[in-house]
Amino acid sequence: MRLNRFLAQAGIGSRRKCDLLIEQGRVSVNDAPVTQLGVRIDPEKDQITVDGQPVRVVERLIYILLNKPAGYVVTTHDTHGRKTVFDLLNGIHQRVFSVGRLDLDTQGALLLTNDGDLAFRLSHPRYQVPKTYLALVEGVPDKADLERLCQGVHFDNWTSSAAQVRLVKASARDAMVEIRLCEGRKRQVKKMCQAVGHPVKKLWRTAFAGIGVADLPPGRWRPLRKSELRDLKNLVGLTS
């Protein structure tokens, strides 16, 4: 990155003003004064000062909604060489991280941000953040199966919390079930459906905290709208 651009992004002034500061010898890189324009620096490694005062770029907080396609892992680096969701973030040069995860074969709403405070709260069970899933399951769940999913499924060492469940449609061989819950255990929806005798064939997360991806094709992303961000912060007790 050019030095004048770094200074401008740090709020020191316009690029022209930053050029003047450099020419006047008021800018140093690693304790060495710089007076030549066009010098390139590494913001993560080099120490920049203006008039002896350290300069750091205040990272802009960004909030992204991605419609994760199946076949992508939610990790920054995959040791098996598989595609990651971060490969889809064209135009995003800042480091972001996901709010929770989705399985390799699960598609749907995934939030990514560099706002650590918001991400922590959205992932914490205390705040009861709702997630809505659409599951294509084997067979057709009857009333008793749906009731078990609603009331909570018992496992060896835990019981799923109450959920909102409805049968969306059914055929002779399978059915589409919508499940809305406020937990986020690993492979929870798949385990719940398996436990009532209807394994998941395909799974989508249609909404996270009420923010859906119906208008977003798989593999595409968009910034969160101001109203969506405000609602998220209100949900977890953060001021906008």
Buried (B, 14 or more C-beta within 10 A) or exposed (E): EBBBBBBBBBEBBEBEEBBBBBEEEBBBBEEEEBEEEEBEBEBEEBEBBBEEEEBEBEEEBBBBBBBBBBEBBBBEEBEEEEEBBBEBBEEBEEEBBBBBBBBBEBBBBBBBBBBEEBBEBBBEEEBEBBBBBBBBBBBBBEEEBBEBBBBBBEEEEEEBBEBEBEBEEBEEEBBBBBBBBBBBBEEBBBBBBBBBEBBBEBBBBBBBBBBBBEEBEBBBBEEBEEEBBBBBBEBBEBEE
